[in-house]
Amino acid sequence: MALTISYTFKGKQKTIGYANDKFHDAFEAVAAAEGIDTSDYLAMEQAVKMSTRDKKTHRNFRDNYIKQKGFSNITVVRD
């Protein structure tokens, strides 16, 4: 089954191909497509996961970081 990711980056709608074996999640895939380094995000994500078991806190951290980088409406589309 082929997967594509539809997302908005700085106001422009874009679409890319996606493979689960190359990226941890959809955000990493779109960040790589736009040339954005996510190493700081991954380190902080691990720290948040280790400091709390609250999934809402982790989701809020991820969502805020994604918005700061200029992404919105990231959705995985199954073809």
C-alpha atoms as a printed R data frame, in Angstrom:
   type eleno elety resid chain resno      x      y      z
1  ATOM     1    CA   MET     A     1  0.000  0.000  0.000
2  ATOM     2    CA   ALA     A     2  1.479  3.325 -1.054
3  ATOM     3    CA   LEU     A     3  1.447  6.211  1.391
4  ATOM     4    CA   THR     A     4  1.679  9.912  0.718
5  ATOM     5    CA   ILE     A     5  1.783 12.837  3.114
6  ATOM     6    CA   SER     A     6 -0.178 15.977  2.440
7  ATOM     7    CA   TYR     A     7  0.930 19.029  4.434
8  ATOM     8    CA   THR     A     8  1.065 22.797  4.461
9  ATOM     9    CA   PHE     A     9  4.459 24.473  4.898
10 ATOM    10    CA   LYS     A    10  4.505 28.231  5.364
11 ATOM    11    CA   GLY     A    11  1.157 28.598  3.614
12 ATOM    12    CA   LYS     A    12  1.916 26.339  0.625
13 ATOM    13    CA   GLN     A    13  0.161 22.980  0.209
14 ATOM    14    CA   LYS     A    14  2.571 20.132 -0.644
15 ATOM    15    CA   THR     A    15  2.541 16.349 -1.068
16 ATOM    16    CA   ILE     A    16  5.371 13.807 -0.737
17 ATOM    17    CA   GLY     A    17  5.768 10.032 -0.789
18 ATOM    18    CA   TYR     A    18  6.191  8.325  2.582
19 ATOM    19    CA   ALA     A    19  7.786  5.078  3.725
20 ATOM    20    CA   ASN     A    20  7.518  3.880  7.329
21 ATOM    21    CA   ASP     A    21 10.942  2.249  7.219
22 ATOM    22    CA   LYS     A    22 12.790  5.525  6.531
23 ATOM    23    CA   PHE     A    23 11.242  7.864  9.106
24 ATOM    24    CA   HIS     A    24 10.008  7.626 12.695
25 ATOM    25    CA   ASP     A    25  6.829  9.578 11.935
26 ATOM    26    CA   ALA     A    26  5.196 11.864  9.372
27 ATOM    27    CA   PHE     A    27  6.716 15.015 10.895
28 ATOM    28    CA   GLU     A    28 10.252 13.699 10.391
29 ATOM    29    CA   ALA     A    29  9.427 12.900  6.766
30 ATOM    30    CA   VAL     A    30  8.112 16.375  5.952
31 ATOM    31    CA   ALA     A    31 10.961 18.038  7.852
32 ATOM    32    CA   ALA     A    32 13.479 16.037  5.806
33 ATOM    33    CA   ALA     A    33 11.668 16.993  2.602
34 ATOM    34    CA   GLU     A    34 11.995 20.671  3.551
35 ATOM    35    CA   GLY     A    35 15.618 20.320  4.707
36 ATOM    36    CA   ILE     A    36 14.918 21.006  8.387
37 ATOM    37    CA   ASP     A    37 17.183 19.416 11.018
38 ATOM    38    CA   THR     A    38 15.110 17.648 13.682
39 ATOM    39    CA   SER     A    39 17.929 16.520 15.988
40 ATOM    40    CA   ASP     A    40 17.010 19.098 18.662
41 ATOM    41    CA   TYR     A    41 13.373 18.011 18.466
42 ATOM    42    CA   LEU     A    42 14.246 14.331 18.856
43 ATOM    43    CA   ALA     A    43 16.410 15.019 21.932
44 ATOM    44    CA   MET     A    44 13.712 17.117 23.585
45 ATOM    45    CA   GLU     A    45 11.032 14.582 22.663
46 ATOM    46    CA   GLN     A    46 12.996 11.877 24.501
47 ATOM    47    CA   ALA     A    47 13.366 14.153 27.537
48 ATOM    48    CA   VAL     A    48  9.618 14.871 27.589
49 ATOM    49    CA   LYS     A    49  8.810 11.156 27.276
50 ATOM    50    CA   MET     A    50 11.128 10.306 30.156
51 ATOM    51    CA   SER     A    51  9.901 13.117 32.410
52 ATOM    52    CA   THR     A    52  6.184 12.368 32.149
53 ATOM    53    CA   ARG     A    53  3.838  9.550 31.261
54 ATOM    54    CA   ASP     A    54  1.115 11.978 30.272
55 ATOM    55    CA   LYS     A    55  0.465 11.500 26.552
56 ATOM    56    CA   LYS     A    56 -1.281 14.863 26.324
57 ATOM    57    CA   THR     A    57  1.914 16.657 27.396
58 ATOM    58    CA   HIS     A    58  3.928 14.807 24.768
59 ATOM    59    CA   ARG     A    59  1.335 15.566 22.063
60 ATOM    60    CA   ASN     A    60  1.255 19.262 23.017
61 ATOM    61    CA   PHE     A    61  5.065 19.472 22.836
62 ATOM    62    CA   ARG     A    62  5.072 17.852 19.388
63 ATOM    63    CA   ASP     A    63  2.221 19.982 18.048
64 ATOM    64    CA   ASN     A    64  3.772 23.238 19.279
65 ATOM    65    CA   TYR     A    65  7.161 22.372 17.796
66 ATOM    66    CA   ILE     A    66  5.603 21.519 14.444
67 ATOM    67    CA   LYS     A    67  3.742 24.842 14.383
68 ATOM    68    CA   GLN     A    68  6.933 26.756 15.262
69 ATOM    69    CA   LYS     A    69  8.675 25.260 12.239
70 ATOM    70    CA   GLY     A    70  5.868 26.429  9.918
71 ATOM    71    CA   PHE     A    71  4.015 23.148  9.309
72 ATOM    72    CA   SER     A    72  0.293 22.540  9.536
73 ATOM    73    CA   ASN     A    73 -2.323 20.060  8.326
74 ATOM    74    CA   ILE     A    74  0.041 17.073  8.186
75 ATOM    75    CA   THR     A    75 -1.990 14.043  7.120
76 ATOM    76    CA   VAL     A    76 -0.993 10.589  5.888
77 ATOM    77    CA   VAL     A    77 -3.024  9.525  2.858
78 ATOM    78    CA   ARG     A    78 -3.301  5.845  1.957
79 ATOM    79    CA   ASP     A    79 -3.604  5.199 -1.757
